[in-house]
Amino acid sequence: MTTLPSLVGVIGGGRMGAGIAQVFAQAGASVIVVERDAAAADQARARLDDGVSKAAARDSAVDAGAVLGRLVVSADYETLATAGLVVEAVPEVFSLKVEALGKAEQIIGESSWLATNTSSLSVTGLADRLQRPARLCGLHFFNPVPGSALVEIVLTGSTEPELRLQATTWVEALGKTPIVVKDAPGFASSRLGVAIALEAMRMLEEGVASAEDIDTAMVLGYRHATGPLRTSDLVGLDVRLGIAEYLHEALGERFAPPQILRDKVAAGELGRKTGRGFFDYSADPR
């Protein structure tokens, strides 16, 4: 039988943080989402209300009232004091993650666990900034969290063996499939996903084929659920660029961001969240 901590903390109530909080609450855990201030907490609460309502509309087994009753949003880190697990889900900026994890570590009990939802940053580097580095692992959820089937568990050289077992149990309790990887630039999923996406962008830049046809090649030819360009739009082109720049620095020229990606980010065309990326979403309110 799989079990979850009775209380889970999530730092950051943006799209990813809200999704992580939602799936833990749907699986039966009480969840506290901590945001930077009262205004951000209100936005996170609205995001959670919307996400749970949509889940209930799709699946009659989801009791929206019960799930929302297990979700609390706060601007006070002290509310994390009794959490058995705290998942950091702030933006993909090393200093922000160090700050969030450090604050949480000072508040939670010594027997509690920490996880970071980073999609590419060094989990070892984050762990090295903590007083108890062995109690941190990566839990890389995918966007959108409620609809994704995979969670990547990222282990450092110092991760406690018990945490590997616990993390696998948590992921399975959420109804998702865990894969376990060692801490390396881009882990497994981001490294492969970005490599394919960057090549698709270069092909578009070179006029090899249209965005639609490039994506169709991967969907129908290789049975990908969505093509690399549309997936990049979903992830966010600013996020893709940040990961590509990190991998370029860590792994070399094969991850150099194409100019078309830089241009779209500079123009504010970040994908679905802004209404336009490699595709036009202006008529799609999702």
Rosetta blueprint (number, residue, H / E / L):
1 M L
2 T L
3 T L
4 L L
5 P L
6 S L
7 L E
8 V E
9 G E
10 V E
11 I E
12 G L
13 G L
14 G L
15 R H
16 M H
17 G H
18 A H
19 G H
20 I H
21 A H
22 Q H
23 V H
24 F H
25 A H
26 Q H
27 A L
28 G L
29 A L
30 S E
31 V E
32 I E
33 V E
34 V E
35 E L
36 R L
37 D L
38 A H
39 A H
40 A H
41 A H
42 D H
43 Q H
44 A H
45 R H
46 A H
47 R H
48 L H
49 D H
50 D H
51 G H
52 V H
53 S H
54 K H
55 A H
56 A H
57 A H
58 R H
59 D L
60 S L
61 A L
62 V L
63 D L
64 A H
65 G H
66 A H
67 V H
68 L H
69 G H
70 R L
71 L E
72 V E
73 V E
74 S E
75 A L
76 D L
77 Y H
78 E H
79 T H
80 L H
81 A L
82 T L
83 A L
84 G L
85 L E
86 V E
87 V E
88 E E
89 A L
90 V L
91 P L
92 E L
93 V L
94 F H
95 S H
96 L H
97 K H
98 V H
99 E H
100 A H
101 L H
102 G H
103 K H
104 A H
105 E H
106 Q H
107 I H
108 I L
109 G L
110 E L
111 S L
112 S L
113 W E
114 L E
115 A E
116 T E
117 N L
118 T L
119 S L
120 S L
121 L L
122 S L
123 V H
124 T H
125 G H
126 L H
127 A H
128 D L
129 R L
130 L L
131 Q L
132 R L
133 P H
134 A H
135 R H
136 L E
137 C E
138 G E
139 L E
140 H E
141 F E
142 F L
143 N L
144 P L
145 V H
146 P H
147 G H
148 S L
149 A L
150 L E
151 V E
152 E E
153 I E
154 V E
155 L E
156 T L
157 G L
158 S L
159 T L
160 E L
161 P H
162 E H
163 L H
164 R H
165 L H
166 Q H
167 A H
168 T H
169 T H
170 W H
171 V H
172 E H
173 A H
174 L L
175 G L
176 K L
177 T E
178 P E
179 I E
180 V E
181 V E
182 K E
183 D L
184 A L
185 P L
186 G L
187 F L
188 A L
189 S H
190 S H
191 R H
192 L H
193 G H
194 V H
195 A H
196 I H
197 A H
198 L H
199 E H
200 A H
201 M H
202 R H
203 M H
204 L H
205 E H
206 E L
207 G L
208 V L
209 A L
210 S L
211 A H
212 E H
213 D H
214 I H
215 D H
216 T H
217 A H
218 M H
219 V H
220 L H
221 G H
222 Y H
223 R L
224 H L
225 A L
226 T L
227 G L
228 P H
229 L H
230 R H
231 T H
232 S H
233 D H
234 L H
235 V H
236 G L
237 L H
238 D H
239 V H
240 R H
241 L H
242 G H
243 I H
244 A H
245 E H
246 Y H
247 L H
248 H H
249 E H
250 A H
251 L H
252 G L
253 E H
254 R H
255 F H
256 A L
257 P L
258 P L
259 Q H
260 I H
261 L H
262 R H
263 D H
264 K H
265 V H
266 A H
267 A L
268 G L
269 E L
270 L L
271 G E
272 R H
273 K H
274 T H
275 G L
276 R E
277 G L
278 F L
279 F L
280 D E
281 Y L
282 S L
283 A L
284 D L
285 P L
286 R L
